[in-house]
Amino acid sequence: MKKEALQVDGVERFLNLEHRSRVLDLGCGAGRRTLELARRGHRVLGVDPDEKALSHARAAAKSERLNVHFMKTDPGELSYRAEFDAIVCLDGAFGKADSDRDDLRALECARKGLKPGAKMLIDVINKEWLMRHFEPHSWEHGEEGKGAVVLDQVSFDFEKGRLSDKRTLVAGDGKRVPAYVSLRVYTLTEMIAQIDRAGLVYRQSWGGFDGSAYGMDSPRLIVLLERSRAEDPKRTRKTDDGLPTAIRIKGRR
């Protein structure tokens, strides 16, 4: 069975998805899990800032005649309100933003997009496991069918908690094309703190989509969170339009 099918088996089980659930795939990339969810009868929207990846996803959906939609946008800029029965953020899509504050903004947008009582599932690298096994390394390898060399350098910033992959494609003519991926890696404690700041409720965690227990030896961290049915009204009150707020100092406006 394909990896995405096994993942979606776990997603349906953890989220207790009903038939034709409305699901948001946050950071869907090329849409492998998005398409699998659509094959199973769910109404799915895949969101990602990478237009190239989304074009592959749309082509695959068209070839299978799947009723699934894709949209290019940043996870921290979503404007949906109580639209989704569930949200998923899989394969390390969470943590790719530039800062912890941007990750928090994405969670806040997700909370607003969930229906009250609806749940979200996040799948990331287990930082506890990574710290025990990580070693900085670099290597050089050929890119199949393109006659080029790829130089990879993987490192971890202990102060910022970010895993970085600096990749340079060296073409046959010597031209270099750099690529850089940086991923914020969270411990379970750090993840729960972010969930709480976003106004969401932490429910449970696992170490794999097979339902195995989370621990220091599990490479993955899968977290289940929920939008509370009895949400604090202060979190949902309307904000200002960006106009200056009047304040009083010694009785004067």
Order of alpha helices (4+ residues) and beta strands (2+ residues): alpha-beta-alpha-beta-alpha-beta-beta-alpha-beta-alpha-beta-beta-beta-beta-alpha-beta-beta-alpha
